[in-house]
Amino acid sequence: MVHAEHMRLAQSKKSKRLKKLKLNAWCWGFLLIQLGFYVFFTGWPIILSIYYSLLDWSGFTSATFIGLQNYVQLISDRMFWNAFLNSFRYMAMVVPMQLGISLFLAYLLNNATLRGRTLYRTAYFVPVITTTAIVGIIMVFIWSVQGPVNHMLTTLRILPEPLNFLGSGDTAMFTVALIATWNGCGVFMIYWLAGLQSVPQDLYEAAKMDGAGNARTFISIVLPMIAPIGGVIAVLCIIHALRVFDIVITMTGGGPFFATEVIATYVYRMAFTSDMGLPRLGYASAAALLFGAVVIVLGIILNSVKTALQNRR
């Protein structure tokens, strides 16, 4: 009997071990598939970009190895630094608007007593799933001199005459940022909603019993509790803004007179168009890598600041 019991326990342990090994094999199998896609579609192109950045190559002629000359030339390239600064100008406009508006919408829609809140959430999220290129093309007509925006503003006498929002260097960048804010607010609203739903309902009820209004409840109770996830959302918003391309290329193409040129459009122009002469794939790769390195450093700094603030709390 004792021997039989030992045999049964050993068989049970062996069966559990086999099940665990099989489960681990399935997990590693799925992970390896994902890793394979990442290496093939992201890792390998990055390695090639590093190699291309060391070449003088148009994509049509034979390549010449020139070492770090592309990077040296970038440092004195005014067009590159114009695009570099414009990228951060765009970020400085979009990030505060997207974070503030999406948080405001999320706080309103987090109210369980609000009727039709599912419909409102869907309505605010629809621009996110709309192709950005299509949004840009449509917005060119809406914000044109003869478009409905100018018609409304002149009819209400807010503007004395129609304004070329996308054709003026003074207004083009802000107009693009405004459209991008509307287009991307929905996804950050969902992030904020996830954070707001983690706040216990008891705290709202306690604040209401103490006589706190909605503004005081939000500032004193809700905002401190969602601050950690707010830091993550802010980092995601910043990185997303610095990667802008499609809304700019469809609305302004980087114009007028490069007033809305960002790094992505600069790289595209250098690598795939003949606006500046023959395409320069090596030079464009160097520009992309240099800006990417700056974004990585910025991300590390922001993450360190976020972690430090969380630890202080």
C-alpha positions in Angstrom: 0.0 0.0 0.0 2.8 2.4 1.0 4.7 1.6 -2.2 1.6 2.2 -4.3 1.0 5.5 -2.6 4.5 6.6 -3.3 4.1 5.6 -7.0 0.9 7.6 -7.2 2.5 10.7 -5.7 5.5 10.4 -8.0 3.2 10.0 -11.0 1.2 13.0 -9.9 4.3 15.2 -9.5 5.6 14.0 -12.9 2.2 14.9 -14.5 2.3 18.4 -12.9 5.8 18.9 -14.1 4.9 17.9 -17.6 1.9 20.3 -17.6 4.1 23.1 -16.3 6.7 22.4 -19.0 4.0 22.3 -21.7 2.6 25.6 -20.4 6.0 27.2 -20.4 6.7 25.9 -23.9 3.4 27.5 -25.2 4.3 30.8 -23.4 7.8 30.8 -24.9 6.4 29.9 -28.3 4.1 32.9 -28.3 6.9 35.2 -27.0 9.3 34.0 -29.7 6.7 34.8 -32.4 6.4 38.3 -31.0 10.2 38.6 -30.6 10.6 37.4 -34.2 8.2 40.1 -35.5 10.0 42.7 -33.4 13.5 41.7 -34.7 12.3 41.5 -38.3 10.2 44.7 -38.5 11.9 46.9 -35.8 15.3 45.6 -34.8 16.7 44.9 -38.2 15.6 48.2 -39.7 17.3 50.0 -36.8 20.5 48.2 -37.4 20.3 49.0 -41.1 19.6 52.6 -40.3 22.7 52.8 -38.2 24.7 51.3 -41.1 23.1 53.6 -43.7 23.9 56.7 -41.5 27.5 56.0 -42.1 27.1 56.1 -45.9 26.8 58.7 -48.6 24.0 57.0 -50.5 21.0 58.2 -52.5 19.4 54.7 -53.0 20.1 54.9 -56.7 23.9 55.4 -56.9 26.6 53.3 -55.3 27.1 53.8 -51.6 30.3 55.3 -50.2 31.4 54.8 -46.6 32.0 58.2 -45.0 31.9 57.4 -41.3 30.5 60.1 -39.1 30.4 62.9 -41.7 26.6 62.8 -42.0 26.4 63.6 -38.2 29.0 66.3 -38.5 27.0 67.9 -41.3 23.8 67.7 -39.4 25.2 69.8 -36.6 25.6 72.8 -39.0 22.4 72.1 -41.0 19.9 74.9 -40.3 17.1 73.0 -41.9 17.6 70.1 -39.5 17.6 72.3 -36.5 14.5 74.1 -37.7 12.7 70.8 -37.9 14.2 69.8 -34.6 12.9 72.9 -32.8 9.5 72.7 -34.6 9.0 69.2 -33.3 9.4 70.5 -29.8 7.2 73.5 -30.5 4.5 71.2 -31.7 4.9 69.0 -28.6 4.7 72.1 -26.3 1.4 73.1 -28.0 -0.2 69.6 -28.3 0.7 68.0 -24.9 -0.9 70.5 -22.5 -4.1 70.7 -24.7 -4.4 66.9 -25.0 -3.7 66.2 -21.4 -6.0 69.0 -20.1 -8.9 68.4 -22.4 -8.8 64.6 -22.2 -8.7 64.7 -18.4 -11.7 67.1 -18.4 -13.7 64.9 -20.7 -12.8 61.8 -18.7 -13.8 63.4 -15.4 -17.2 64.4 -16.9 -17.8 60.9 -18.4 -16.7 59.1 -15.2 -20.0 60.3 -13.6 -22.1 57.2 -13.2 -25.3 59.3 -13.2 -24.6 60.9 -16.5 -27.2 59.8 -19.1 -25.8 58.6 -22.4 -22.2 58.6 -21.3 -21.5 55.5 -23.4 -22.6 57.5 -26.5 -20.5 60.5 -25.5 -17.4 58.2 -25.0 -17.9 56.7 -28.4 -18.3 60.2 -30.0 -15.1 61.5 -28.5 -13.2 58.3 -29.4 -14.3 58.2 -33.1 -11.6 60.7 -34.3 -8.9 58.3 -33.0 -10.0 55.4 -35.2 -10.4 57.7 -38.3 -7.4 57.6 -40.6 -5.2 60.6 -39.8 -4.4 61.2 -43.4 -8.1 61.5 -44.3 -8.6 63.8 -41.3 -5.8 66.0 -42.6 -7.2 66.2 -46.1 -10.7 67.1 -44.9 -9.3 69.7 -42.5 -7.5 71.4 -45.3 -10.8 72.3 -46.8 -12.5 73.1 -43.5 -9.7 75.6 -42.5 -9.1 77.0 -46.0 -9.8 80.7 -46.8 -13.2 79.7 -48.3 -13.9 77.0 -45.6 -16.6 76.9 -43.0 -14.3 78.0 -40.1 -13.4 81.3 -41.9 -17.1 81.7 -42.9 -18.2 81.4 -39.3 -15.5 83.7 -37.9 -16.2 86.4 -40.4 -19.9 86.1 -40.1 -19.7 86.5 -36.3 -17.2 89.4 -37.0 -14.5 87.8 -34.9 -12.3 88.2 -37.9 -12.5 91.2 -40.2 -11.6 89.1 -43.3 -10.8 85.5 -44.0 -7.5 84.2 -42.7 -5.3 81.7 -44.4 -4.7 79.5 -41.3 -2.5 76.9 -43.0 -0.8 79.3 -45.4 0.6 81.7 -42.8 3.7 80.8 -40.8 2.2 82.5 -37.8 -0.9 80.3 -37.6 -0.1 77.1 -39.4 1.7 75.3 -36.6 -1.0 76.1 -34.0 -3.8 75.1 -36.5 -2.1 71.7 -37.0 -1.6 71.3 -33.3 -5.3 72.1 -32.7 -6.5 69.5 -35.2 -4.1 66.9 -33.8 -5.4 67.6 -30.3 -9.0 66.9 -31.4 -7.8 63.8 -33.4 -5.9 62.2 -30.5 -7.8 63.3 -27.4 -9.9 60.2 -27.3 -7.2 57.7 -26.6 -5.8 59.8 -23.7 -9.4 60.2 -22.4 -9.6 56.4 -22.1 -6.3 56.3 -20.2 -7.6 58.9 -17.8 -10.9 57.0 -17.4 -8.9 53.9 -16.4 -7.2 56.0 -13.7 -10.3 57.7 -12.5 -12.2 54.4 -12.1 -9.5 53.2 -9.7 -10.5 55.9 -7.2 -12.8 54.4 -4.6 -16.4 55.6 -4.7 -16.3 56.0 -0.9 -13.9 58.9 -1.2 -16.4 60.8 -3.4 -19.2 60.1 -0.9 -17.0 61.2 2.0 -16.1 64.4 0.2 -19.7 65.1 -0.5 -20.7 64.6 3.1 -17.9 67.0 4.2 -19.5 69.6 1.8 -16.7 69.6 -0.8 -17.8 70.6 -4.3 -16.8 69.0 -7.5 -13.8 71.3 -8.0 -12.5 70.8 -4.4 -13.0 67.0 -4.6 -11.1 66.8 -7.9 -8.2 69.0 -6.7 -7.8 67.6 -3.2 -8.7 63.9 -3.6 -8.9 62.7 -7.2 -5.9 64.5 -8.7 -3.4 63.2 -6.1 -4.7 59.7 -6.5 -4.4 59.6 -10.3 -1.1 61.5 -10.3 1.0 58.3 -10.8 -0.9 57.2 -13.9 -1.0 60.8 -15.0 2.8 60.7 -15.2 2.7 57.7 -17.5 0.0 59.3 -19.7 2.1 62.5 -19.9 5.2 60.5 -21.1 3.1 58.6 -23.7 1.6 61.9 -24.9 5.0 63.5 -25.2 6.4 60.6 -27.2 3.4 60.5 -29.4 3.6 64.2 -30.2 7.3 64.0 -31.1 6.5 61.2 -33.6 4.0 63.4 -35.6 4.1 62.9 -39.3 0.8 62.1 -41.1 -1.2 65.1 -39.9 1.6 67.5 -40.9 2.4 65.9 -44.3 -1.3 65.9 -45.3 -2.2 69.4 -44.0 0.8 71.5 -44.8 3.6 69.3 -46.2 5.9 71.0 -43.8 5.1 74.5 -45.1 4.6 77.3 -45.5 8.3 78.0 -45.9 9.1 75.1 -43.6 7.2 76.7 -40.7 5.6 73.3 -39.8 8.5 71.1 -40.9 9.1 68.5 -38.1 11.8 65.8 -38.0 9.6 63.1 -39.5 8.8 65.3 -42.6 12.4 66.4 -42.8 13.6 62.8 -42.9 10.9 61.9 -45.4 11.9 64.8 -47.6 15.6 63.9 -47.5 15.1 60.1 -48.0 12.3 59.8 -50.5 11.9 63.0 -52.4 14.0 65.0 -54.8 13.1 68.4 -53.3 16.6 68.9 -52.2 18.2 67.2 -55.2 18.9 63.5 -55.2 17.5 61.6 -52.2 20.0 61.1 -49.3 19.1 57.9 -47.5 22.3 58.0 -45.4 21.9 61.6 -44.3 18.2 61.0 -43.5 19.1 57.9 -41.4 21.6 60.0 -39.4 19.0 62.7 -38.8 16.4 60.1 -37.6 18.9 58.4 -35.3 20.1 61.6 -33.8 16.6 62.8 -33.1 15.7 59.3 -31.8 18.6 59.4 -29.4 17.4 62.8 -28.1 13.9 61.3 -27.6 15.3 58.3 -25.7 17.3 60.5 -23.4 14.2 62.7 -22.9 12.1 59.6 -22.1 14.7 58.4 -19.5 14.7 61.8 -17.9 10.9 62.0 -17.8 10.7 58.5 -16.4 13.3 59.3 -13.7 11.4 62.5 -12.7 8.1 60.5 -12.6 9.7 57.8 -10.4 11.2 60.4 -8.1 7.9 62.2 -7.6 6.1 58.9 -6.9 8.7 58.0 -4.3 8.4 61.3 -2.6 4.7 60.7 -2.2 
